[in-house]
């Protein structure tokens, strides 16, 4: 059987003609990338009380992109540019990440996902790159008129043994970019494995895990067109398949 991959969505609040609704949204680029890599994607509703039950059924987890994380989690006040907070999502993901790690369940963080993983490990974030990172380049390519599936800037990948270098197969990669926050203080056990030219952290991994990778860009938007980005999902889904087929200890 194909591995079952859980993906955290973005909660939305909407007032419609027939009432107020809280919904969960997720770009189909995530599910398409997982399907192409051989997995079965499922959306994970943000119910912290069900985390263990969800993880019992899954073979891997993606923590996806979305709004900013409440900076109170690393003891900072809100920057004027920070927005999109969702208390339930923050609570769900920050409780789920340690449990995923404890299970050694293959884990992939994307955009907000790398930031949430870092915060869950005791790290902190720059709340606004243009204001807080000196000499930073543009990290929101839509402000430069670039679309989701266009590559925008390069990242340099460490040459050591890590899952990103193994998947990409090169020391550099061209990526897209849609974020205004970034890793500041690196969380416990995480290792930086890629940066953009301005020094902003673009990828990290957790060596204690069989597969624990997080990237700041959106490879799911590039995977259909660029094989190096598709290989990130192939490596992740393959790790989940191996975990699924391994006998329980």
C-alpha positions in Angstrom: 0.0 0.0 0.0 1.1 3.5 -0.7 2.2 5.6 2.3 -0.4 8.0 3.8 1.0 11.6 4.1 -0.7 14.1 6.4 -0.5 17.7 5.5 -1.4 20.6 7.8 -3.7 23.1 6.0 -4.4 26.8 6.5 -7.5 27.6 8.6 -9.8 30.3 7.1 -12.6 32.3 8.6 -15.5 33.3 6.3 -18.8 35.0 6.7 -21.2 33.7 4.1 -24.9 34.5 3.4 -26.0 31.5 5.5 -23.5 31.9 8.4 -20.0 32.0 9.7 -17.6 29.2 8.8 -14.2 28.1 9.7 -12.6 26.1 6.9 -9.3 24.5 6.0 -7.6 25.3 2.7 -4.6 23.8 1.0 -3.3 24.4 -2.5 -3.6 21.3 -4.7 0.1 21.7 -5.5 0.9 19.9 -2.2 -1.4 16.9 -3.0 -0.2 16.8 -6.6 3.4 16.6 -5.6 2.7 13.8 -3.1 0.6 11.9 -5.6 3.3 12.2 -8.2 5.9 10.9 -5.7 3.8 7.8 -4.9 2.0 8.9 -1.7 -1.6 9.4 -0.7 -2.2 13.0 0.7 -4.7 13.7 3.5 -5.5 17.0 5.1 -5.1 17.2 8.9 -7.6 19.4 10.7 -6.2 21.5 13.6 -7.5 19.5 16.5 -4.7 19.1 19.1 -6.7 16.5 21.1 -6.5 14.1 18.1 -2.8 14.4 17.3 -1.9 10.9 18.5 -4.8 9.3 16.8 -3.9 11.0 13.5 -0.2 10.0 13.8 -1.2 6.4 14.5 -2.7 6.2 11.0 0.0 8.2 9.0 3.3 7.4 7.5 4.7 10.9 7.1 3.7 14.5 7.8 4.2 17.8 5.9 3.9 21.1 7.8 2.8 23.5 5.1 3.0 27.2 4.4 0.6 29.8 5.7 0.3 32.8 8.0 2.8 34.0 10.6 3.4 32.3 14.0 2.5 34.2 17.2 5.9 35.6 18.3 4.9 35.1 22.0 6.1 31.6 21.5 9.7 32.9 21.5 9.0 35.8 23.9 8.8 38.6 21.5 6.1 41.3 20.9 4.3 41.4 17.5 6.1 43.3 14.8 3.8 45.6 12.8 4.4 43.6 9.6 3.5 40.2 11.3 0.0 38.9 10.6 -2.1 35.9 9.8 -1.9 34.4 13.3 -4.1 31.4 14.1 -4.0 30.2 17.7 -5.5 26.8 17.0 -3.1 26.1 14.1 -0.1 27.2 16.2 -1.2 25.0 19.0 -1.8 22.0 16.8 1.5 22.2 14.9 3.7 23.0 17.9 2.3 20.1 19.8 2.4 17.7 16.8 6.0 18.4 15.8 7.6 16.9 18.9 5.4 13.9 18.6 6.3 13.4 15.0 10.0 13.6 15.9 9.6 11.2 18.9 8.1 8.7 16.5 10.8 9.3 13.9 8.1 9.7 11.4 9.3 11.2 8.1 8.7 15.0 8.3 8.9 17.8 5.7 8.5 21.5 6.5 7.7 24.0 3.8 7.8 27.8 4.2 5.9 28.4 7.4 6.7 24.7 8.1 10.4 25.3 8.5 9.6 28.2 10.9 7.2 26.2 13.0 9.6 23.3 13.3 12.3 25.8 14.4 10.0 27.4 17.0 8.9 23.9 18.3 12.6 23.2 18.9 13.1 26.4 20.9 14.3 28.6 18.1 13.2 32.1 17.0 12.3 34.0 13.9 13.0 37.3 12.2 9.4 38.7 12.1 10.1 40.9 9.0 13.1 40.3 6.8 13.2 43.8 5.2 13.2 45.5 8.6 15.3 43.1 10.6 17.9 41.5 8.2 20.5 43.9 7.0 21.2 44.0 3.2 18.5 41.4 2.5 17.3 40.6 -0.9 13.7 40.4 -2.0 12.1 37.2 -0.6 8.5 37.9 -1.9 8.8 37.3 -5.6 5.2 38.3 -6.3 6.3 41.8 -5.4 8.7 41.5 -8.3 5.9 40.3 -10.6 7.0 36.6 -10.5 4.4 33.8 -10.4 4.3 30.7 -8.2 6.0 28.3 -10.6 8.8 30.7 -11.5 12.2 30.3 -9.9 13.5 33.5 -8.4 16.8 33.2 -6.6 19.5 30.6 -5.8 20.3 28.8 -2.6 23.6 27.3 -1.7 23.4 23.8 -0.2 26.0 22.4 2.2 28.1 19.6 0.6 27.9 17.4 3.6 25.6 14.4 3.9 22.1 15.7 4.2 18.7 14.8 2.6 18.5 18.1 0.6 21.9 17.7 -1.1 21.1 14.0 -1.8 17.8 15.0 -3.4 19.0 18.0 -5.4 22.3 16.5 -6.4 24.1 19.8 -6.6 25.5 22.5 -4.5 23.0 25.1 -5.7 19.4 25.2 -6.6 17.1 27.8 -8.1 14.0 28.3 -6.0 10.8 30.4 -5.6 10.2 32.6 -2.6 7.1 33.9 -0.9 8.0 34.8 2.7 8.8 37.8 4.8 9.9 36.0 8.0 12.9 33.7 8.4 14.9 31.7 10.9 16.9 33.7 13.4 18.1 31.6 16.3 18.3 27.9 15.3 16.3 25.4 17.4 17.9 22.6 19.3 19.3 19.8 17.2 18.6 21.5 13.9 21.4 22.0 11.4 21.4 24.7 8.7 22.1 23.2 5.3 21.2 26.0 2.8 21.2 29.7 2.6 20.4 32.4 0.0 23.0 34.9 -1.1 22.0 37.4 1.7 22.6 34.8 4.4 18.9 34.0 5.1 18.5 30.4 6.1 16.7 28.4 3.4 16.9 24.8 4.6 17.6 22.8 7.8 17.4 19.2 8.8 17.2 17.2 12.0 20.0 14.6 11.8 18.5 12.5 14.7 15.6 11.6 12.4 15.5 9.1 9.6 14.1 11.9 7.4 13.5 15.3 8.9 13.9 18.1 6.3 12.5 21.7 6.1 12.9 24.3 3.4 11.9 27.9 3.2 10.7 27.9 -0.4 7.8 26.1 -2.0 9.0 23.1 -3.9 5.5 21.8 -4.3 4.8 24.7 -6.7 7.9 23.8 -8.8 7.8 20.0 -8.6 5.7 19.5 -11.8 8.2 21.4 -13.9 11.6 21.0 -12.2 12.9 17.4 -11.5 15.2 18.6 -8.7 12.3 19.9 -6.7 10.2 16.8 -7.4 13.0 14.7 -6.0 12.5 16.3 -2.6 9.0 14.8 -2.4 10.3 11.5 -3.9 12.9 11.2 -1.1 10.3 12.1 1.5 7.6 9.7 0.3 10.2 6.9 -0.1 11.2 7.4 3.5 7.6 7.2 4.5 7.1 4.0 2.5 10.2 2.5 4.1 8.8 3.5 7.6 5.5 1.9 6.7 7.0 -1.4 5.6 9.3 -1.7 8.6 8.1 -3.9 11.4 7.1 -2.1 14.5 9.7 -2.1 17.3 
